[in-house]
């Protein structure tokens, strides 16, 4: 006896419903669309397929997450539209750092390694130089 003969006349969950539910978390727009198609398939099956609650859940989850993704992308796009200050350079949220001025004791002169490590910067101190008392 085959699997189809054993399950003849029994209602089962639609494969499209399971796909829609899982996809609504991974790729929300696809899950949202598949949820509508799954619900339509269940209604037209005349009791052969079940899983309407999962199809409805995938519609809601996919819809909410799709709107969330669209809002997040729009916010990222709008946040990048500010001018970068007087030099026109967009620092992407690091405007509080000013013009990256050098505040070391050597008045901007590089050390032996070519770095100008001022306070707050994470450069290793040159072992050949003694610190100021």
N, C-alpha and C positions, 0 to 999 in steps of 0.2 A: 504494500500500500504506500503510495507516494505522499509527500507532505501536503500537496494540494488536496488530495482526497481526504486526508485526515482532518484538514481544516475547512472542508467544504461547509458552508453555511454558518461558520463562526465569524464573529466580528473581530477585527484586529486593528491595531493602531497603524495609521498611514505612515509609510516610510517618509513621505514628504513632510509630515508633521515633525518627525524626529530631526530631520535635516534642518527644517526651519528653526526649531528650538535651539539646536546647537549653534547654528550659523548666526542666530540673532546676537549671541555673545561675541563671536569672533569677527564677523563682518556684518554689522548691524543692518545696513541697507539691504543686503541680500536676504538676511533672515526676515526682515520686515515684509519684503515682497513675497518670499516663499511662504510666510505665515498666511497671507491672504489667499494664495493659491491652494494651500493645504486645507484651509477652512472651506473653500469652495469645493474642493475634491471630496471632503467629508460629507458636505450637504448633498452633493449629487450622487453619492454612493449608495443611498437608500439603506443605510445600516450596515453596509459591508465594512466600512472603516470607522474607527473611533479616534479620539484624541483631540476633540474640539477645544478642551481647556488648554492643551499645550499649544495649539495653533493660535489661540487668542493671546496666550502669554507671549509667544514669539512675536506677535504683532506689536504688543505693548513694549516689550523689551527692546526689540529692534527699532521701533519708532523713537523711544526715549533716548537710546544711545546714539541714534543717527542725529537727532537734534542736538545732543551734547557735543558730538564731533563737529558738526557744522558751527556751533557757537564757539568752540575752542579754536577752530581754524580761523574764524572771523576775528576773534580777540587777538590771536597772534598776528594776523595781518594788520589790524588797527594799531597794535602796539609798536610795530615797526615803522609806522608812518611819521613819527615825530622827527623834527629836525635834530641834527646831531650837535647843535650848539653853534658857536661862532665860527668854528673851523669847518663845519659842514660834515664832520665825520660822525656816523651813527655808531655809537658804542654799544647799542643793544642792552640798555638797562644799567650801564656802568657810568652814568653821567655824574654820579656823586663823587667820583674819583678825581674830578677836575681835569687839569691838563697834564697829568702824570709828571708833575714837576719833581725835580731831584732835590732832596733835602738832606744831603749828606754834608759832612764837615769839610769836605774838600771843594765845596762850591761847584759841584758838577764834574769834577775831574774823575776820570775812571781810575779804579785801583789797578794793581799789577796784573790782574786777570782780564782787564778790559770792562769790568762791571762797575757800575756806580751804585753800590748798595747803601741806601739810606735807611732810616728807621722804619720798621714795619715790613721791610723787604726780607726775604728769606735767602740771603746769600751767606755762604760760609765765610767766616773771617779769615783773612790771609794770615797764615802762621808767621810770616816774616815781619809783620807789622805789630807793634805793641799798641794796646788800647790807650786812649787818652785817660789820664788820671782824674 
